[in-house]
Amino acid sequence: MALLALAPPAMPDEAPSSWLARIAARYDVAAEGLVRHLLPRETDVSGMIRRVDHVVVPALEAALAEATARPACSFVGQRLAGLNATQPAAWPRPNLAWCPVCAAHDVAARGEVYSRAAWGFGGLLMCPRHQCLLISTCPRCYRRTG
């Protein structure tokens, strides 16, 4: 497998699906397209991407580790609550949510937003850093994300 030379480093608190989406954006494809490229025989690409933030997805993690020259064990620290394949995720959030202050800071500092792993927990209503409510609707069109 060819190395994904444009893969940005993962942020320490970034959700694996967010990192995957940022890599895909560098190649102007959706995350699903990148995973299909990495795992051409996989049939449940969308499911793998949804689960990678909560449980171990061995094939996807191995493919990403090989394509980015990053150790596969580093996904454990980025996964919500460090859960593994035998434990169900503790209340995963069904839709994307984010802190508007974190998002503004990300854009100012890096030119892009990355999703924090903690934002995927359904019980988290406020940003632990800024103490403001997480939002899950677009502030311009009021559509729900996800």
C-alpha positions as CSV (number, residue, x, y, z in Angstrom):
1,M,0.0,0.0,0.0
2,A,1.3,3.5,-0.9
3,L,2.0,5.9,1.9
4,L,-0.5,8.8,2.3
5,A,2.1,11.5,2.1
6,L,-0.4,14.3,2.7
7,A,-1.8,12.9,6.0
8,P,-1.7,15.5,8.7
9,P,-0.7,14.5,12.2
10,A,-3.6,13.6,14.5
11,M,-4.3,16.1,17.2
12,P,-4.0,14.6,20.8
13,D,-7.7,14.8,21.6
14,E,-9.0,14.2,18.1
15,A,-11.5,11.5,17.3
16,P,-10.2,8.9,14.8
17,S,-13.1,9.6,12.4
18,S,-12.1,13.3,12.4
19,W,-8.5,12.5,11.6
20,L,-9.7,10.2,8.8
21,A,-11.9,12.9,7.4
22,R,-9.0,15.4,7.5
23,I,-6.8,13.0,5.6
24,A,-9.5,12.4,3.0
25,A,-9.9,16.2,2.5
26,R,-6.3,16.5,1.6
27,Y,-7.0,14.1,-1.3
28,D,-10.3,15.8,-2.2
29,V,-12.4,12.7,-1.4
30,A,-14.9,11.8,1.3
31,A,-13.8,9.6,4.2
32,E,-15.8,6.8,2.7
33,G,-13.8,7.1,-0.6
34,L,-10.5,7.0,1.2
35,V,-11.5,3.9,3.2
36,R,-12.7,2.2,0.0
37,H,-9.2,3.0,-1.5
38,L,-7.5,1.5,1.6
39,L,-9.8,-1.5,1.9
40,P,-11.2,-2.2,-1.6
41,R,-12.9,-5.5,-0.5
42,E,-14.7,-4.0,2.5
43,T,-18.5,-3.8,2.2
44,D,-19.4,-1.8,5.4
45,V,-17.2,1.3,5.0
46,S,-19.7,3.7,6.5
47,G,-20.2,1.4,9.5
48,M,-16.5,1.2,10.1
49,I,-16.1,4.9,10.1
50,R,-19.1,5.3,12.6
51,R,-17.6,2.7,14.9
52,V,-13.9,3.7,14.9
53,D,-14.5,6.4,17.5
54,H,-16.0,3.9,20.0
55,V,-14.6,0.4,19.4
56,V,-11.6,-1.2,17.8
57,V,-12.0,-1.6,14.0
58,P,-8.9,-3.8,13.3
59,A,-8.9,-3.7,9.5
60,L,-9.4,0.1,9.3
61,E,-6.9,0.8,12.0
62,A,-4.3,-1.5,10.4
63,A,-4.8,0.1,7.0
64,L,-4.5,3.6,8.4
65,A,-1.4,2.7,10.4
66,E,0.3,1.3,7.3
67,A,-0.7,4.1,5.0
68,T,0.3,6.9,7.4
69,A,3.3,5.2,9.1
70,R,1.6,5.7,12.4
71,P,1.5,2.9,15.1
72,A,-1.9,1.3,15.3
73,C,-1.8,1.3,19.1
74,S,-2.1,5.2,19.0
75,F,-5.8,4.8,18.2
76,V,-6.6,3.5,21.7
77,G,-5.9,6.9,23.3
78,Q,-8.0,8.7,20.8
79,R,-11.0,6.5,21.1
80,L,-13.9,7.7,23.3
81,A,-13.2,6.4,26.8
82,G,-10.6,3.9,25.5
83,L,-13.3,1.3,24.8
84,N,-12.5,-1.9,23.0
85,A,-14.4,-4.2,20.7
86,T,-16.0,-6.2,23.5
87,Q,-17.4,-3.2,25.3
88,P,-20.3,-1.1,23.9
89,A,-19.6,2.6,23.7
90,A,-21.1,4.5,26.6
91,W,-23.9,6.5,25.0
92,P,-22.4,7.5,21.7
93,R,-23.9,10.7,20.3
94,P,-26.0,10.0,17.2
95,N,-25.2,13.3,15.5
96,L,-22.1,15.5,15.2
97,A,-21.8,18.1,17.9
98,W,-19.1,20.7,18.5
99,C,-18.0,23.6,20.6
100,P,-18.4,26.9,18.6
101,V,-15.5,28.5,20.5
102,C,-13.2,25.5,19.8
103,A,-14.2,25.6,16.2
104,A,-13.5,29.3,15.9
105,H,-10.1,28.8,17.5
106,D,-9.3,25.8,15.2
107,V,-10.0,27.8,12.1
108,A,-8.0,30.8,13.3
109,A,-5.0,28.6,14.3
110,R,-5.0,25.8,11.7
111,G,-7.5,26.8,9.0
112,E,-9.7,23.7,9.7
113,V,-11.8,22.3,12.5
114,Y,-11.1,18.9,14.1
115,S,-13.6,16.9,16.1
116,R,-12.6,16.1,19.7
117,A,-13.2,12.6,20.8
118,A,-15.2,13.8,23.9
119,W,-17.7,15.5,21.6
120,G,-18.9,12.0,20.6
121,F,-20.1,11.2,24.0
122,G,-23.9,11.7,24.2
123,G,-23.8,12.7,27.9
124,L,-21.4,15.6,27.2
125,L,-23.5,18.8,26.8
126,M,-20.9,21.5,27.4
127,C,-17.4,22.0,26.2
128,P,-15.1,21.0,29.1
129,R,-12.7,23.8,28.1
130,H,-15.0,26.7,27.3
131,Q,-18.1,25.8,29.4
132,C,-20.5,26.6,26.5
133,L,-23.1,24.3,25.0
134,L,-22.1,22.0,22.2
135,I,-24.2,22.6,19.1
136,S,-25.4,20.2,16.5
137,T,-27.2,22.4,14.1
138,C,-25.8,24.8,11.5
139,P,-25.9,28.3,12.8
140,R,-26.7,29.6,9.3
141,C,-29.3,27.2,7.9
142,Y,-30.4,25.5,11.2
143,R,-30.0,22.0,9.7
144,R,-29.0,19.2,12.0
145,T,-25.6,17.7,11.3
146,G,-24.8,14.0,10.9
